[in-house]
Amino acid sequence: MTAVQYPVQSTASAASPAPAVSAGSDATLGELLNSWYRATARPLPWREEGTSAWAVLLSEVMSQQTPVSRVEPLWRRWLEKWPAPADLAVAPTDEVLREWANLGYPRRALRLRECAAAIVDRHDGRVPTDIADLLALPGIGGYTARAVAAFAFGTAVPVVDTNVRRVHRRLVRGEFLQGPARSGDLGDVADLMPWVDDDPDLLRRGYRNPVQDRSRRTEALGMCASLMELGAVVCTARSPKCTVCPVSSRCRWIALGRPEPSDADRAAARRRVQKFEGTDRQVRGRIMAVLRARGSAVDFPDAGPDPVQRARALASLVTDGLVEKTNDGSYRLPR
């Protein structure tokens, strides 16, 4: 199976004026978004025609909480080393962690290997097409399962990440901040689509799409990618580029005069931001960087000035299976 995506048909940037689509008011939301996407979307390698479902899955896991600029070279390297699930399933632990490099949250690397092994054991080495089967794989949550279903297999289901949630909050609810994830986010985004294929979560909740026009299924599928792209490059968290937004005329936040969030909402948003400087997570990252570079180490002078924190970080890495302690008291990546 190959990735299902709209091809990039232009070298225009996302900061270019939004392309016109059939005289404005008569165009549907999906037509506006998809026309803009086809003209301006970033030429990311996992969007290229012929991309395998495994490559799409890798890109989605790697891109979580990690800038695309860091993901792309490592995604290519992983596919060179492990072009199929069967290849990664038998890879040595230390090699997997070393190749994860600076992507952060290295447990994702080990979960990816578990996922690859499960694909081999349960699905004959092929990434499953069904959302329920994808959700049953180790390390695959709701977002990733739907992203793979949509972008690798052409399933028209809502794919909701932080970017999409932000677009919806501004476009439909007129709120600048995206707020925390909600159980209703999936249905909210599905309401924007003119067709939704069977989705286990939506079916369980008794969701009914208000349009459900199968003749517009291709339009709905395109919206999975275009909503995400819009949030990533135009409707950004801090400085939305409303003058080049293809759906600015439909945006409730703009119609309301671009209201500022309340002090309470700003405070809540700040509380949700995870600190990094000085945290155990930062120290863990420094320890992992030393072990990837040296192979093994007894001391970690650059990991942080606090020996108690350093010991705590090391112990947590050992518990998580990311580091092992040898008989001579040194630490190394697991073999």
N, C-alpha and C positions, 0 to 999 in steps of 0.2 A: 504494500500500500504506500502511496506517496502523499506528501503533505498537500492539503487542500487550502490554497490561499489565493487571494487576488494578486496577480503579477504586478510589479511596479512598472508602469508604462511611461514614466517621465522621470527626469532627473531633477525636477523642481523640489525645493525644500519645503518642509512643513510650515516655514515662516512665509511662504508665498501666499498671495491672496487665494482664498478658496475658489475652486473652479465652479463655474455656473452649471446648474443642472436644470434642464427643461423649465426655465423661467420661474424659478423660485417657489411661489406659493403652492403650485400644483405638485411639486416634488414631495415625495414622502421623506420621512426622517432617514430611513435606510438608504434611499437613493442619494440624498445629499451626502451622507457619511461615506458611502461606498465610492461615489465618484471622487470625493476628496482623497480617500485612501488610495485608489488606483493611481491618482496623479502625483501624490506626494509621499507615500509611505516610505519609511527607511528600508533600504535594500539589505535587510538582515539575512544572513546565509541560510538560516533554518526556514525562511519563507520561500526559498527557491523551489521551483518545480523539480520533482524527483526526490525531495528530501524524505527519508524513511521515517516511519512512525517512531522508531527507537531514537532517531536524532531529534525529533520534535520533543519527545519525552525528556531527553537529556537537557535540551535547551530550557524547558519549562522549570525543571528542578534547579538547574544552575542559576537561573535568572531571579529566583526568589530572594529578595532583599539584597541583590547584588547588581551593580551597574552593568549594563549591556557591554560597555567597553572592556570590562574585565572578563566577561563571560566568553565573548566570541573566540579569542585565541585558544582558550582552554577547551572550549567545546570542540573546536577543530582537532585539537591534540587528542582528546579522549576518543573521538571517532576514528582517528588514525590507529590508535592502539586497540580500541575495543569497538569495532564497527557494528557489532550485534550483541544482544543480551548474552548469548552463550560465551562470548569472549570475556566480558566483564565478570560473569558469574564465577569464573575460576581464577581471577586475578589475585595476586598476593595482597594482603592488607596494607603492607607498608608502601607498595607501589601505588595502590589506589589513593592513599592519603597524600603521598608525595605529588601525584599528578593533580590532586585537587588544588594544590598551591594556595593562592591567596583569595580563594572564593569565599572564605568564611563559613561558619557553621559546618565544620568538617564531618559531623555525624551524617550529614546529607550524603556524603560520598559512600559511607558504609551502607546506608539505607538503599542507595542506588544499586549497590552490588547485591543486596538482599532482594531487591526488586527484580534485578536481572535473573537471579537464580529462580525466583518464583515464576517468572515468565517462561523460563526453560522447562521447569517441572510441570507447570499447570497448562501451558499454552503452546507447547512444542517450539519454544523459542521465538514466538511471534507476539508482538504487543497486542493485547486483546482490544477489540473494537467497542465492546459494551461498557458503559459507564460503571455498572455494578461490578464487573470483573476488574476494571481498572481500580476502583475504590478498594478492592480486596487485596491489592498488591501492597507490599511493605513500603511505607514512606509516601504513599500516594493519597493525597487528600482531595477534597471536593473540587478545589480550583484546578489542580493539575489534571485530575480525571476528565473534567469537562474541556479543558484546553486541549488535551490530546485527542479527545473524541471529536472536537470541532476542527482543529487545525491539521490533524493527521488523517481523519476519516470522514470529514465533511458532515458531521452531525450538528444540526442546528439547535444548539442548547445555549442558554446564557452562560457566559464565562465571566465571572466577577472577581476582579482583583481590586487593589486599592485605587488604581486609575479609573476603572469603570465605575466604581462606587462614587468617586468624586464627581465624575461627569454626570451621573444620575442625580446626585444631590443638587447640583447647580442647575442642570437642565430642567428637571421636573419639580424639585422641591424649593428651588430658589435659595439654597443654603450654600455659603461659601466653603465651609469645612465639611469634609466627608464624614466625620464622626466615626464612631466604632462600627465594626461589622455587626450586622443584624441578621436575625433568622429570615427576615423578609426580603433581604437583598436580592436573592435569586429570583423571586417572583416579580420584584420591582423591575429588574432588567428584562425579564421575559416579557413583561407588559409592553416594552418598547419594540419588540420583535413581531413581525407579522405572521410568523409561523414558529412553532417550537416542537421539535421531535420529542419522543418519549424520554423523560428524565425521571429517574427513580425518586428523587427527593420531591420534585414537584408533583408527581403522581401520588405520592404518599400523603401530601398535604391537600390533595383534591384541587390542585390549581387548574384553572381553565384560561387559556389565552383569549384575550378579548377580540382578536381578529381571526387568527388561525386560518389563514388563506394559503393553501398549499401552493398556489401558483406563484407565491412570493417567497418560497422557501430559499431560493438562491440569495435573494436580498437579505433574508434573515441571517443566513450563514455568514454573509459578508460583514454584517454588523458585529459579529463576535470579535473580529479583528479590528474593525474601524473604531469601535468605541474604546478599545484598549489603546490603540495608537493615538487617538485624540487626547486621552488623559495623559499619555506619556510625553507628548511633544507640544500640545497647544493648551489644553485645559489643565495646566500644571498646578501643583499645590500652592505655590507662593505667588507666582506672577503669570496668571492666565493671559494668553495672547488673543483676546476677544476679537480684535480687528481682522484676524485671519481664520477665525473659526467658521467652519462650513455650516454650523447650525446655530449661529448667534441669534438669528431671527426667531428661533424657537425656544430660546433659553429664558427660563423664568427668572433666574438670578439677574440677568441683564434687564429684563422687563421691570423688575422691582427697583431698578436703579443701582444695582451692584452693592447691596447693603453689606456693611461690615459685620463680622460675627460679634456676638456679645462678649463681654469680659469673661463671663462664666464659661462660654464655649471655648474661648482661647485658652483659659486655664486648664480645662479638661483635655484639650488637644496637647498641651505641653506635658501633662501628666502621662499621656499615652506614649510619648516619645521615649525610646529606650536610650539611657545614657550609655556611653562607651568608655570614655576616658576614665582611667583609674579603676575600672571594674574587673572582676574576675574573668570576664569574657575577653577583655583586652590582654590580660596576663596569659590566659590559655592560648590565645593566638600567637603571642610571642614565643611561648614554649614550643608550640607546634612548628613555628618557623625555624627555630634552632634545630629541632630534630629532623625536619625535612632537609636542612642544609648539611648537617653533620653526620646524621645517621644515628648517633647516640650521644649522650651528654650526662655528666654528673651534676654540674652546676649550670644555672641559667642567670648569669649576672644582668642580662638585659631585659629580663622578664618583669622587673619591677623592684622597688627598694624594700618592699615589705616581705620579709621571709615567711611570715605566717600566711599571708595571702598567696605567696608562691607555692607553699606546701599545700594549701587548700586547693589551688588550681591544679596542681599535679595530681593530687588524689582524685579529683573529679574527672580528670582526663583518663586516669587508669580505670575508674569505675565505668566510664563510658566506652571503654574498649578502644580508645584512641591512642593510648600510650601504655607500654608495659615496663615494669621494673625488672632488671636482670639480677642475677645472683650476686654480682659485684657492686650492686647499689646504684648503678647507672640507669638511665631511662632511654628508651628507644621506641620507634614506631613498631607496632605489632608485626610479627612475621607470619 
